[in-house]
Amino acid sequence: QQANSLMRYFLAAGKLIAVREVLQKIPHDSVAIIHEDWNRRAGGRPLNGDLQNTIKEYMCIKAYADAYDAFDEWSRHFYQERPVEPDVVNRRGTIREGVLLEKESEDFMRLYQSWEFNRDRFTQTASDKMYNVLLFCNGWFVDEVEDESNPNRSEQLKQLRKLCLPGLTHLLHQVLHESGLYEEATQIADEIASQKHALFEDFTR
């Protein structure tokens, strides 16, 4: 819970690097440990509301960090690793230059095809992880059980959704549109407007 509170603070401050640093210090099997400890103490009864909310909050934060990691990988590949096409305009028209240019063009096409393949892979991974946040089961940063002991918590989580989800949605549109997936990019608006997830409530009108 303390780690979650700290990461919520960093999210609100826009310090995603700090969020990642905290996540790295949390054991990967923390959720399993919580379940095992609870089962020993509670004899197989369902997790109490407090633990349900704690686990879900951690999973929400991790999904958000994973989405941004996937976007960073896509962005690096798309903008920094794209092969540069040979300059065919300003090259001399000698036979030797023509042979070199043909070889460079063949190399470029091979590299570009490999780049396209990886672009599609990074695009799929990034969009999947971003949708994992937007369409998170029962809502991203929505408690499984209302915390009556902390009446301000619901409003705090709502403000975090309003702060984080629009920006992530913009990046998702960028990934799909830049990758030429125009139909998929326009479908984002349908998801936002859908009553099923009510994401439109998290966007400022």
N, C-alpha and C positions, 0 to 999 in steps of 0.2 A: 504493500500500500504506500509506503514512503517513497519507493522508487516511482510508482505511478504518479504520485503527487508532484514529484520533482519533474518528471517528464511532461506533465500537463503544464507546469509553469514554463518550461522551455518551449513547448509548442505555442503557447500564448505569446511568447516573446519572439517567435519566429526563429528560434535557435535549434535547427534540425540537427546540426552537427553534435550539439550537446545531448540531444535525445539519443542519437546513435551511440554516443559514448556510454550513456547509462545502460542502454540495451545490451551492449557488449559485456557489461559487468554482471548481468543477470544470467544465472545458469540456464542453459537451453531446456533442461528438464524441470524447470520450476513448476510448471503447471501440473506435471505428473506427480511431483513431490507433494504439492498441495492436496491433490486427490488421494494419494496414498495415506498422508497424515490424517486427513478427514475420515477416511474409511476405517482407520484404526480406532479413532476416537468416537465415531458416530455409528459404527456398526452397519454401514451400508446405506444409511439414510441419505437423501439428496443433500447436496451442498447448501449451506445457508445462503441467504441473499447477499450478505456481505462478501462472501468468498466468490459467489457467482459474478458479482459486479467487478471485483478485483481482477479475476481472470479475464473477463471480457474486456475490461479497460486495457489490460496489458496486450491482449491480442489486437485490439483496435490500433494501439500505438505502433505495434510491430508491423501491422499491415500497412500503415501509413508510411513508415520508414522504408519498408520494402518497395512500396510504389515509387517513392522518390529515388531510391537506389536504381530501380529499373529505368526510370526516366533519364537519370544521369548516364547510364550505360547507352541508352538509345541515342541521346544527344551527342555523346562523344563519338559514337560510330557515325551518326548521320552527318554531323558538321565537320568533324576533324579527320575522319578516316576515309572520306570519299576520294577515290582515285582521281588524279588530275589528267584530263584529256590532253594528248599531245597538241602542240601548236602547229597547225597545218598552214596557217596564213603567212607567217613571217619566216618560213623556212626556205632556203635556197632550193632551186629546182634541179640540182645536179642528180646524177644517177645514184651516187653514193648516199646522198641525203634522202633520196626516195626510198632506198632500201632500208635505211635506218628508221625512217618515218613509218614504213610498213611494219617493221618489227616492233616499234614502240606502240603502234596502234593495236597490234595483236596482243601485246602484253597488257595494254590498257583494257581491252575488251575482256580478257580473262580476269583481271583484277576487279573490273566493274561487276561482272557476273557474280563473283564471290562476294563482293560488297553488297549487292542486291539481295543475295540469299541471306546474309547475316542481318541486313536491314530488316527484312521481313520477320526474321526470328526475334530480333530485339523489339520490333514494333508489337508483335503478338504478346511477348512477355510483359512489356510495359503496359499495354492496354488491359491485359488480364489482371495485373496487380492493382491498377488504378480502379478498375471496376470492382475488385475485391473490397476496396474501401467504400466506394459509392453505394454498392449494393450489399453491404455487410449485413449478415443475418440479424434481423430485428433492429437494424439501424446502427450506424457507426457512432460510437460514443453515446449510446442510449442504454441506460442501465436495464439489466434483466429484471431487477426487483427494485422498486422505488425505495430510496433511503429516507425514511421518515425522520431519522435522527439528524439529518443534514438537509434541511429544506432548500438551501441555496445551491446544492449540488446540481440539480436538474437544470437550473438556469446557467450555471457555469459550463456544463457540458454543451448546452445549446449554443452558447457564445463561441465555444471552440469549433463546433460544426460550422457555424457561420463564418468563422475565420479561416478554416482550413479547406472545406469542401469546394468553394468556388474556385480557388486557386488551382486545386488539383484537377478540377474539371477543365479549366482552361488549358492545362498542360496535356490532358488527354486529347482534347481537340487538336492541339498542335501536333502531337504525335501522329494521329490518324490523318489529318489534312496534309501535313508535309510528306507523309508516306504515300499519298495518292489514294487513300481510302476515303473518298469524299462521301460516299453513302453512309459508311460507318460513322463518319464525323457528324453528319446531320442527325443520326439516330440518338446522339447524346441528348439532344433537346427533348426527345420523346421520353427518355429515362428520367430527366429532370422534372418533366411535367406530369409524370405518372403518379396516380394516387396511391399506387402500391407501396412505393418507398417515400413519397412525399418529400423528395429532395428540394422541391421548389421553396419549401418553408425555410431552407437554410441559405437562400439567395436574397440579397437586399433588393427591394423593388425600387 
